[in-house]
Amino acid sequence: MKMSGFIPEDDDEILYNIKEIQSENNIIQVARELGLNVNRSTIPCIRIDRHKIKNGHPTMTFNPLKNTFRCWICNDVKGDVIDLVMRIKDIDRKKAIEFLAIRAGIESKKQGNPKFKGNFFPNKETIYSEVIKEINNNRGINLLGFTSLKGGTGKSLIVNNLAFSFALLLKFISDYRKNELQNVELIDLDFGKPDQRLIIGIEPKFYIEDILYNKKKNLGWNRIKEETDINSLCFVSPSPVRRSQNLFYFHKNEIIYLINDSNAKIKLADFGGGINKDILDFLHSIYAKIFVITSEETSKHAIFSLMLTMIYDQLKNAFQKEKDILEFLEKLRDCTRTGFRIDDLRFELKKLDDKRIRNGNLESFYKKEVLPIKFELGLPPRIFGEVVLGKVREEIAELKENVMELIFKGNNGSSISYNKKLSIYKRINEVVENSERLDSYVNRLDSILSKSIYGLVVNKTDSAQAWEIQSEVSEKMKHYLSQKLIYLGNLRESKSLVNISNYKMPYVIYNPEDEALEDIYHIGDNILGLKSGSIADVISSQKDYIREIKSKWGSRIKVFS
């Protein structure tokens, strides 16, 4: 889909798609990378020297849905992720855009997409230069969630070998640069049947549940990570004996927070086959979702059902108080029978948006909810004539700034009691929450649809058949759900991959030159945005190291149940 928003060309200034840069750079992640301590959505103002209130209270908030920030005390401390970089790094807009473009791996309009030729690297130095060039152009991988709706797709095998391939890649880069090693985390999130421990022959000392239920042990994420013989890869697993059928919601939130807070360069999460509330909650929090299917019709239909369920579930939560829209969502849920698509939903939402504006809901909201608080605080109204959403937004923001300033002043010098302040604070928050319901329904829909990217791997098929399968599934996703499915590659059926858990070590270590792994390496190249053959060449250059690892692994393998 083409997007507008390119900055104008000025001399040698590079053209970038601004909307793409804004959407591909998560503002909280960028803030953390720039040194801000963002554990929650509110932090102290970044303009310390000229901040209006010198008490150190957190007054600056991040809105991860809109990818924006704002200090509720300083009127001019606000904006999007580009503005944040400009303020923290003290650079101009052009440099901030270029910084974020490099971080996100977004190419300039001039540069375009390079086409590579051949796949022969004469020496290790050339391998390194080719790989690192593409790594630097890639925005980096945070968390990849691998899922399938049914067992037997080979998902766990693919995740396992990708994790070890990526670990070998990062070790290669670190060795060549002679700098700090970046890590890979293989995270098994199948709380019913965690098989990764069996595939690699490692039983962790601690499980994820030990963090959740054994608070006295005071375990953190780093303590439950089990090291492997490849020092660039760690492994995390739930217990093979499930403590409860469903995780508490705050437990899932804690796990998601711990995963996001981990400093691993690449994280791969392996979800169990099937679908339940736990899996849905996790997947909603993951940007990159990769489906693994086979040529079976049930597998293809299952993935469509999973994707539809995820989208339906998020939309239902977003529009749970809108009865008219919930009726449309029920049609979407049964789209293959009703023929009702995302495009039809967008059309209906547009009509509702137009109707709300005509019915004067905005003016009624302004008079009944905004003006009473302003009068109570002795503030004059700013809107005269037609009430429009943009002006109401500005007035609510200004009103909240006044309320926040009133709260932070304390009781000294103020005739308003603590209880009165608390009451006003609660009311302004209700106004802010209620005002969000006035947002365009269409914008709310598009915001939800933009929060995920989807990849597809086809297992147990040759390349020709896999291409036909992905075309069929992709077309169905696009037709009904208006979602793009990124094809990452196929894995041919191979006898050598049958029962490989019996080896109790990753197959990349057991037999790295097996032809079956060529497809895994190719899928890994596509995920990381590397030139085809890059991972295969890196692993080929590490034969001696892999041989040593295999010897160590084999000497300590113990049979466990």
C-alpha positions as CSV (number, residue, x, y, z in Angstrom):
1,M,0.0,0.0,0.0
2,K,1.4,3.4,-1.0
3,M,1.7,6.0,1.7
4,S,2.0,9.7,1.5
5,G,4.0,12.0,3.7
6,F,7.4,12.4,2.1
7,I,9.5,15.4,3.2
8,P,10.4,17.8,0.4
9,E,13.8,17.4,-1.2
10,D,16.3,20.1,-0.1
11,D,19.7,19.9,-1.9
12,D,20.9,16.4,-1.0
13,E,18.2,15.8,1.6
14,I,17.0,12.3,1.3
15,L,13.3,11.6,0.7
16,Y,11.6,9.5,3.3
17,N,8.1,8.3,3.9
18,I,7.3,10.1,7.2
19,K,4.3,8.1,8.1
20,E,6.2,4.9,7.7
21,I,9.0,6.3,9.9
22,Q,6.5,7.3,12.6
23,S,4.7,3.9,12.5
24,E,7.9,1.7,12.4
25,N,9.6,3.4,15.4
26,N,7.8,2.6,18.7
27,I,8.1,5.7,20.8
28,I,8.6,3.9,24.1
29,Q,11.3,1.7,22.6
30,V,13.0,4.7,21.1
31,A,12.8,6.6,24.4
32,R,14.5,3.7,26.2
33,E,17.2,3.5,23.6
34,L,17.9,7.2,24.1
35,G,18.4,6.7,27.8
36,L,15.0,7.5,29.3
37,N,13.8,5.3,32.1
38,V,10.4,4.3,30.8
39,N,8.9,1.5,32.8
40,R,5.4,3.0,32.8
41,S,3.7,5.5,30.5
42,T,4.5,8.5,32.7
43,I,8.0,9.9,33.4
44,P,9.5,13.2,34.6
45,C,9.6,15.9,31.9
46,I,12.6,15.7,29.6
47,R,13.0,19.5,29.7
48,I,14.5,19.5,33.1
49,D,16.2,22.9,32.9
50,R,13.0,24.9,32.1
51,H,10.3,22.6,33.5
52,K,7.6,24.8,35.1
53,I,7.4,22.7,38.3
54,K,10.7,21.8,40.0
55,N,9.4,18.9,42.2
56,G,10.4,16.0,40.1
57,H,6.9,14.5,39.8
58,P,6.3,12.5,36.6
59,T,4.3,14.8,34.3
60,M,5.2,13.5,30.8
61,T,3.1,10.7,29.3
62,F,3.5,8.4,26.3
63,N,0.6,7.3,24.2
64,P,1.8,4.0,22.6
65,L,-1.4,3.8,20.4
66,K,-0.8,7.2,18.8
67,N,3.0,7.0,19.2
68,T,3.2,10.4,20.8
69,F,4.4,12.1,24.0
70,R,3.3,15.1,26.0
71,C,4.3,16.9,29.2
72,W,1.1,18.1,30.9
73,I,2.8,21.0,32.5
74,C,5.0,22.4,29.6
75,N,2.8,23.3,26.7
76,D,5.6,23.1,24.1
77,V,6.9,19.6,25.2
78,K,4.9,17.3,23.0
79,G,4.9,15.7,19.6
80,D,5.6,12.4,17.8
81,V,8.7,10.1,17.8
82,I,10.6,12.5,15.5
83,D,10.0,15.4,17.9
84,L,11.2,13.2,20.8
85,V,14.5,12.4,19.1
86,M,15.0,16.1,18.2
87,R,14.6,17.2,21.8
88,I,16.7,14.4,23.5
89,K,19.5,14.5,21.0
90,D,19.3,18.2,20.4
91,I,19.4,17.8,16.6
92,D,17.3,19.2,13.7
93,R,14.4,17.5,12.1
94,K,16.3,16.2,9.1
95,K,18.9,14.4,11.3
96,A,16.2,13.0,13.5
97,I,14.3,11.6,10.5
98,E,17.5,10.0,9.1
99,F,18.3,8.6,12.6
100,L,14.9,6.9,12.8
101,A,15.0,5.8,9.2
102,I,18.3,4.0,9.9
103,R,17.0,2.5,13.1
104,A,13.9,1.2,11.3
105,G,15.7,0.0,8.2
106,I,13.6,2.3,6.0
107,E,15.3,3.1,2.7
108,S,15.1,6.5,1.1
109,K,12.9,7.0,-1.9
110,K,16.1,7.6,-4.0
111,Q,17.9,4.5,-2.8
112,G,15.1,2.0,-3.6
113,N,15.4,-1.8,-3.0
114,P,18.7,-3.2,-4.1
115,K,18.7,-6.4,-6.2
116,F,21.4,-8.9,-5.3
117,K,23.3,-11.1,-7.7
118,G,24.9,-14.4,-6.9
119,N,25.7,-16.0,-3.6
120,F,29.4,-16.6,-3.5
121,F,31.7,-15.2,-0.8
122,P,35.4,-15.8,-1.2
123,N,36.5,-15.2,2.4
124,K,35.3,-14.5,5.9
125,E,35.9,-10.8,5.6
126,T,33.6,-10.6,2.6
127,I,30.9,-12.6,4.4
128,Y,31.1,-10.2,7.3
129,S,30.9,-7.1,5.2
130,E,27.8,-8.4,3.3
131,V,26.0,-9.6,6.4
132,I,26.7,-6.5,8.5
133,K,25.6,-4.2,5.7
134,E,22.2,-5.7,5.7
135,I,22.0,-6.0,9.5
136,N,22.7,-2.3,9.8
137,N,19.9,-1.5,7.2
138,N,17.5,-3.7,9.2
139,R,15.5,-2.1,12.0
140,G,16.3,-5.1,14.3
141,I,14.1,-7.8,15.5
142,N,12.6,-7.6,19.0
143,L,10.0,-10.4,19.4
144,L,8.8,-12.9,16.9
145,G,5.7,-14.9,17.8
146,F,5.4,-18.3,16.0
147,T,2.0,-19.9,16.1
148,S,-0.3,-22.4,14.4
149,L,-3.8,-23.5,15.2
150,K,-3.1,-27.2,15.0
151,G,-0.3,-29.6,16.0
152,G,2.0,-31.4,13.6
153,T,3.0,-28.3,11.5
154,G,6.7,-28.5,12.5
155,K,6.5,-25.1,14.1
156,S,8.7,-25.9,17.2
157,L,11.3,-27.5,14.9
158,I,11.5,-24.3,12.8
159,V,11.6,-22.0,15.7
160,N,14.3,-24.0,17.4
161,N,16.6,-24.1,14.4
162,L,16.0,-20.4,13.6
163,A,17.0,-19.5,17.1
164,F,20.3,-21.3,16.9
165,S,21.0,-20.0,13.4
166,F,20.4,-16.4,14.6
167,A,22.7,-17.1,17.7
168,L,25.5,-18.3,15.4
169,L,25.0,-15.3,13.2
170,L,25.3,-12.9,16.2
171,K,28.3,-14.7,17.5
172,F,30.0,-14.4,14.1
173,I,29.3,-10.6,14.1
174,S,30.6,-10.2,17.6
175,D,33.8,-12.2,16.9
176,Y,34.5,-10.2,13.8
177,R,33.9,-6.8,15.5
178,K,35.5,-7.9,18.7
179,N,32.8,-6.2,20.7
180,E,30.0,-7.1,23.1
181,L,28.0,-10.2,22.2
182,Q,24.3,-9.6,21.3
183,N,22.0,-12.3,22.6
184,V,19.1,-14.4,21.2
185,E,16.3,-15.7,23.4
186,L,14.3,-18.9,22.6
187,I,11.1,-18.5,24.7
188,D,8.8,-21.5,24.9
189,L,5.3,-20.1,25.7
190,D,3.4,-23.4,25.3
191,F,2.1,-23.7,28.8
192,G,0.5,-27.0,28.1
193,K,3.2,-28.9,26.3
194,P,6.6,-27.1,26.3
195,D,8.6,-29.2,23.8
196,Q,11.7,-26.9,23.2
197,R,13.4,-28.4,26.3
198,L,13.1,-31.9,24.7
199,I,14.4,-30.8,21.3
200,I,17.6,-29.3,22.7
201,G,18.0,-31.7,25.6
202,I,18.1,-29.0,28.3
203,E,15.9,-29.0,31.4
204,P,15.9,-25.5,33.0
205,K,16.7,-25.0,36.7
206,F,13.7,-22.6,36.9
207,Y,10.5,-22.2,34.9
208,I,8.5,-19.2,34.1
209,E,6.0,-20.2,36.8
210,D,8.7,-19.8,39.4
211,I,8.6,-16.0,38.8
212,L,4.8,-15.9,39.0
213,Y,4.0,-18.2,41.9
214,N,7.2,-18.4,44.0
215,K,7.6,-14.7,45.0
216,K,9.8,-15.7,47.9
217,K,12.6,-16.8,45.6
218,N,12.7,-13.3,44.1
219,L,13.5,-14.6,40.7
220,G,13.9,-12.3,37.7
221,W,13.9,-13.0,34.0
222,N,17.7,-13.3,33.9
223,R,17.7,-16.0,36.6
224,I,15.2,-18.2,34.8
225,K,17.1,-18.0,31.5
226,E,19.0,-21.2,30.9
227,E,22.3,-20.8,29.1
228,T,23.2,-23.1,26.2
229,D,26.6,-24.2,24.9
230,I,26.3,-21.3,22.4
231,N,26.9,-18.3,24.7
232,S,24.9,-16.0,22.5
233,L,21.7,-18.0,23.1
234,C,19.5,-18.5,26.2
235,F,16.4,-20.6,26.7
236,V,13.3,-20.0,28.7
237,S,10.6,-22.5,29.4
238,P,7.3,-23.0,31.3
239,S,6.9,-26.0,33.5
240,P,6.0,-29.4,31.9
241,V,3.3,-29.8,34.6
242,R,0.8,-26.9,34.3
243,R,-0.1,-25.3,37.5
244,S,-3.4,-23.8,36.3
245,Q,-5.5,-24.2,33.2
246,N,-5.5,-20.5,32.6
247,L,-3.0,-17.8,33.5
248,F,-4.3,-14.8,35.5
249,Y,-4.4,-11.7,33.4
250,F,-1.8,-9.9,35.6
251,H,0.5,-12.9,35.2
252,K,0.3,-12.6,31.4
253,N,1.0,-8.9,31.7
254,E,4.1,-9.6,33.9
255,I,5.4,-12.1,31.4
256,I,5.0,-9.7,28.5
257,Y,6.7,-6.9,30.4
258,L,9.6,-9.2,31.3
259,I,10.1,-10.3,27.7
260,N,9.9,-6.7,26.4
261,D,12.3,-5.5,29.1
262,S,14.9,-8.1,28.2
263,N,17.9,-6.7,26.3
264,A,18.2,-9.7,23.9
265,K,18.7,-8.6,20.3
266,I,16.4,-11.3,18.9
267,K,13.6,-13.1,20.7
268,L,11.6,-16.0,19.3
269,A,8.5,-17.1,21.1
270,D,7.0,-20.6,20.4
271,F,3.3,-20.8,21.1
272,G,1.4,-24.1,21.4
273,G,-0.9,-25.4,18.7
274,G,-4.5,-24.4,19.1
275,I,-6.1,-21.2,20.4
276,N,-7.2,-20.0,23.8
277,K,-7.5,-16.8,25.9
278,D,-3.8,-17.1,27.0
279,I,-2.5,-17.3,23.4
280,L,-4.7,-14.5,22.2
281,D,-3.6,-12.1,25.0
282,F,0.0,-12.8,24.2
283,L,-0.4,-12.5,20.5
284,H,-2.2,-9.1,20.8
285,S,0.9,-7.8,22.5
286,I,3.3,-9.0,19.8
287,Y,3.9,-6.9,16.6
288,A,5.4,-9.6,14.4
289,K,3.3,-12.8,14.2
290,I,4.5,-15.7,12.0
291,F,2.1,-18.5,11.0
292,V,3.4,-22.0,10.2
293,I,1.1,-24.2,8.1
294,T,1.2,-27.3,5.9
295,S,-0.5,-28.2,2.6
296,E,-3.4,-29.7,4.5
297,E,-6.7,-27.9,3.9
298,T,-7.4,-28.0,7.7
299,S,-4.1,-26.2,8.3
300,K,-4.9,-23.4,5.8
301,H,-8.4,-22.8,7.1
302,A,-7.1,-22.9,10.7
303,I,-4.6,-20.1,10.1
304,F,-7.4,-17.9,8.6
305,S,-9.6,-18.7,11.5
306,L,-6.8,-17.7,13.9
307,M,-6.1,-14.4,12.2
308,L,-9.8,-13.6,12.0
309,T,-10.2,-14.4,15.7
310,M,-7.3,-12.1,16.7
311,I,-8.7,-9.2,14.7
312,Y,-12.3,-9.8,15.8
313,D,-11.2,-10.1,19.4
314,Q,-9.4,-6.7,19.3
315,L,-12.2,-5.0,17.5
316,K,-14.8,-6.3,19.9
317,N,-12.8,-4.9,22.9
318,A,-12.4,-1.6,21.1
319,F,-16.1,-1.2,20.3
320,Q,-17.6,-3.1,23.2
321,K,-19.9,-0.1,24.2
322,E,-21.1,0.4,20.6
323,K,-24.1,-1.9,20.0
324,D,-24.5,-1.0,16.3
325,I,-20.9,-1.8,15.6
326,L,-21.0,-5.1,17.6
327,E,-23.7,-6.3,15.1
328,F,-21.4,-5.6,12.2
329,L,-18.6,-7.4,14.0
330,E,-20.7,-10.5,14.3
331,K,-21.1,-10.4,10.5
332,L,-17.4,-10.1,10.2
333,R,-16.8,-13.0,12.5
334,D,-18.8,-15.2,10.1
335,C,-17.4,-13.5,7.0
336,T,-17.0,-16.6,4.9
337,R,-20.7,-17.2,5.1
338,T,-22.0,-13.7,5.2
339,G,-19.5,-12.2,2.8
340,F,-19.1,-9.2,5.1
341,R,-15.5,-7.9,5.0
342,I,-13.2,-5.4,6.7
343,D,-13.9,-3.1,3.7
344,D,-17.6,-3.3,4.4
345,L,-17.0,-2.6,8.1
346,R,-15.0,0.5,7.2
347,F,-17.8,1.7,5.0
348,E,-20.4,1.2,7.8
349,L,-18.1,3.0,10.3
350,K,-17.7,5.9,8.0
351,K,-21.5,6.3,7.9
352,L,-21.7,6.2,11.7
353,D,-18.9,8.8,11.9
354,D,-20.9,11.1,9.6
355,K,-24.1,10.5,11.6
356,R,-22.5,11.4,14.9
357,I,-21.2,14.7,13.6
358,R,-24.7,15.6,12.2
359,N,-26.4,14.7,15.5
360,G,-24.5,17.2,17.5
361,N,-23.0,14.7,19.9
362,L,-19.8,16.7,20.1
363,E,-21.5,20.0,21.1
364,S,-23.5,18.2,23.8
365,F,-20.4,16.6,25.2
366,Y,-18.6,19.9,25.3
367,K,-21.4,21.7,27.1
368,K,-22.2,18.9,29.6
369,E,-18.7,17.6,30.4
370,V,-16.0,20.1,29.6
371,L,-17.6,23.5,30.4
372,P,-18.7,22.6,34.0
373,I,-15.1,21.8,35.0
374,K,-13.8,25.0,33.4
375,F,-16.4,27.1,35.2
376,E,-15.6,25.4,38.5
377,L,-11.9,26.3,38.0
378,G,-12.8,29.9,36.9
379,L,-11.6,29.4,33.4
380,P,-13.4,31.0,30.4
381,P,-14.5,28.9,27.4
382,R,-12.4,29.2,24.3
383,I,-14.9,27.9,21.7
384,F,-17.4,30.3,20.2
385,G,-19.5,29.3,17.3
386,E,-19.2,25.8,15.7
387,V,-17.8,23.1,18.0
388,V,-15.3,20.9,16.2
389,L,-13.4,18.0,17.5
390,G,-9.9,19.5,17.0
391,K,-10.8,22.6,19.1
392,V,-12.4,20.4,21.8
393,R,-9.2,18.3,22.0
394,E,-7.1,21.4,22.4
395,E,-9.4,22.7,25.2
396,I,-9.4,19.4,27.0
397,A,-5.6,19.2,26.8
398,E,-5.3,22.8,28.2
399,L,-7.9,21.9,30.9
400,K,-5.9,18.9,32.0
401,E,-2.7,20.9,32.2
402,N,-4.5,23.3,34.6
403,V,-5.8,20.4,36.6
404,M,-2.4,18.7,36.8
405,E,-0.8,22.0,37.8
406,L,-3.4,22.4,40.5
407,I,-2.7,18.9,41.8
408,F,1.1,19.3,41.9
409,K,1.0,22.7,43.6
410,G,-0.1,21.1,46.9
411,N,-2.4,22.7,49.3
412,N,-0.1,25.6,50.1
413,G,-1.4,28.8,48.5
414,S,-4.5,27.1,47.3
415,S,-8.0,27.3,48.7
416,I,-9.1,24.1,47.1
417,S,-9.2,21.1,49.5
418,Y,-7.4,17.8,48.8
419,N,-10.8,16.0,48.3
420,K,-11.9,18.7,45.8
421,K,-8.7,18.3,43.9
422,L,-9.1,14.5,43.8
423,S,-12.7,14.9,42.6
424,I,-11.6,17.3,39.8
425,Y,-8.7,15.0,38.8
426,K,-11.1,12.0,38.5
427,R,-13.6,14.0,36.5
428,I,-11.0,15.3,34.0
429,N,-9.8,11.8,33.5
430,E,-13.3,10.7,32.8
431,V,-13.6,13.6,30.3
432,V,-10.4,12.5,28.5
433,E,-11.7,8.9,28.4
434,N,-15.1,9.9,27.1
435,S,-13.6,12.2,24.5
436,E,-11.7,9.3,23.0
437,R,-15.1,7.8,22.1
438,L,-15.6,10.8,19.9
439,D,-12.7,9.8,17.8
440,S,-13.4,8.6,14.3
441,Y,-14.5,4.9,14.3
442,V,-12.6,4.5,11.0
443,N,-9.4,5.8,12.6
444,R,-9.9,3.4,15.5
445,L,-10.3,0.5,13.1
446,D,-7.2,1.4,11.1
447,S,-5.2,1.9,14.3
448,I,-5.9,-1.7,15.4
449,L,-5.2,-3.2,11.9
450,S,-1.8,-1.4,11.8
451,K,-0.6,-2.9,15.1
452,S,0.5,-6.2,13.6
453,I,2.5,-7.6,10.7
454,Y,2.0,-11.2,9.6
455,G,4.4,-13.7,8.2
456,L,3.8,-17.1,6.7
457,V,6.0,-20.3,6.5
458,V,4.8,-23.3,4.6
459,N,6.2,-26.6,5.9
460,K,6.4,-30.1,4.3
461,T,6.0,-28.9,0.7
462,D,8.2,-28.1,-2.2
463,S,8.7,-24.5,-3.3
464,A,6.2,-24.6,-6.2
465,Q,3.4,-26.0,-4.1
466,A,4.3,-23.7,-1.2
467,W,4.0,-20.7,-3.5
468,E,0.5,-21.8,-4.6
469,I,-0.6,-22.3,-1.0
470,Q,0.7,-18.9,0.2
471,S,-1.0,-17.2,-2.8
472,E,-4.3,-18.8,-1.8
473,V,-4.0,-18.0,1.8
474,S,-2.7,-14.4,1.2
475,E,-5.6,-13.7,-1.2
476,K,-8.1,-14.8,1.4
477,M,-6.5,-12.7,4.1
478,K,-6.5,-9.7,1.8
479,H,-10.1,-10.2,0.5
480,Y,-11.8,-10.6,3.8
481,L,-9.5,-8.9,6.3
482,S,-7.5,-6.3,4.2
483,Q,-4.3,-7.7,5.7
484,K,-1.0,-8.4,4.0
485,L,0.7,-11.7,4.6
486,I,4.5,-11.7,4.1
487,Y,5.7,-15.0,2.6
488,L,8.9,-16.0,4.3
489,G,9.6,-19.4,2.6
490,N,8.9,-23.1,2.7
491,L,10.5,-26.1,4.3
492,R,10.7,-29.3,2.2
493,E,9.7,-32.6,3.7
494,S,12.8,-34.5,4.7
495,K,13.4,-37.8,6.4
496,S,16.3,-36.4,8.3
497,L,14.0,-34.1,10.2
498,V,11.8,-36.9,11.5
499,N,12.1,-37.5,15.3
500,I,15.0,-35.1,15.6
501,S,14.1,-34.6,19.3
502,N,15.8,-38.0,19.8
503,Y,19.1,-36.3,19.2
504,K,18.5,-33.9,22.2
505,M,20.4,-31.2,20.5
506,P,19.5,-28.6,17.9
507,Y,19.8,-30.0,14.4
508,V,21.8,-26.9,13.3
509,I,24.5,-28.2,15.7
510,Y,23.9,-31.9,15.0
511,N,24.2,-31.7,11.2
512,P,24.5,-28.0,10.0
513,E,25.1,-29.0,6.4
514,D,22.0,-31.1,5.9
515,E,20.2,-30.0,2.8
516,A,16.9,-29.8,4.8
517,L,18.4,-26.9,6.8
518,E,19.0,-24.8,3.6
519,D,15.3,-23.9,3.7
520,I,15.6,-22.9,7.4
521,Y,18.5,-20.6,6.6
522,H,16.6,-19.1,3.7
523,I,13.6,-18.4,6.0
524,G,16.0,-16.8,8.5
525,D,17.5,-14.6,5.8
526,N,14.0,-13.4,4.9
527,I,13.0,-12.6,8.5
528,L,16.2,-10.6,9.1
529,G,16.1,-8.9,5.7
530,L,19.4,-10.4,4.6
531,K,20.7,-11.4,1.2
532,S,19.7,-15.0,0.4
533,G,22.5,-17.3,1.5
534,S,23.9,-15.0,4.2
535,I,23.1,-17.3,7.2
536,A,24.2,-20.4,5.3
537,D,27.6,-18.8,4.5
538,V,28.0,-17.6,8.1
539,I,27.3,-21.1,9.5
540,S,29.6,-22.7,6.9
541,S,32.4,-20.4,8.1
542,Q,31.9,-21.7,11.6
543,K,32.3,-25.4,11.0
544,D,35.1,-25.8,13.6
545,Y,33.2,-24.0,16.3
546,I,30.0,-26.0,15.6
547,R,32.0,-29.2,15.8
548,E,33.3,-28.2,19.2
549,I,29.8,-27.3,20.4
550,K,28.5,-30.7,19.1
551,S,31.1,-32.5,21.1
552,K,30.3,-30.6,24.3
553,W,26.6,-31.1,23.8
554,G,26.9,-34.8,23.2
555,S,29.1,-35.3,26.3
556,R,26.5,-33.9,28.7
557,I,23.3,-35.1,27.2
558,K,21.1,-36.8,29.8
559,V,17.9,-38.5,29.3
560,F,15.0,-36.9,31.2
561,S,11.3,-37.1,31.1
